[in-house]
């Protein structure tokens, strides 16, 4: 199982398909105008993180239905907020997200699609396996966000990722406390 988890963690670290140009927009944040210019790597990262948050939400919803473990429901709601925030940032930055499906379990990024299928099957085996999947998702999300933040300037996108990192650390602690 460790080999499968390590392979899946490597897959989650890979980016989404790139959009070919940088994007630029202005938005108001806390009463001040924020200039949002995303380069290709930031666009790629943002699109990947949107689908990663959606995948976490979708898996947690499914695992809640299967196990009845309340933490999955609570954390799924938080993942929905993360997903919505990232979509808002993408919209304000002019990033095209129309290819991202609203349907649960459907992803543009084939690696995330494969990961969803694998993790859902693994988490469906037992409550313990479900919690292990939750822990794995949050550990991987934390690693992805930390890596992305190392490369990010202190920008609005960096601030959003920093908040998501804090939330993922809280989610990990919640899953570990009941595992």
Order of alpha helices (4+ residues) and beta strands (2+ residues): alpha-beta-beta-alpha-alpha-alpha-alpha-alpha
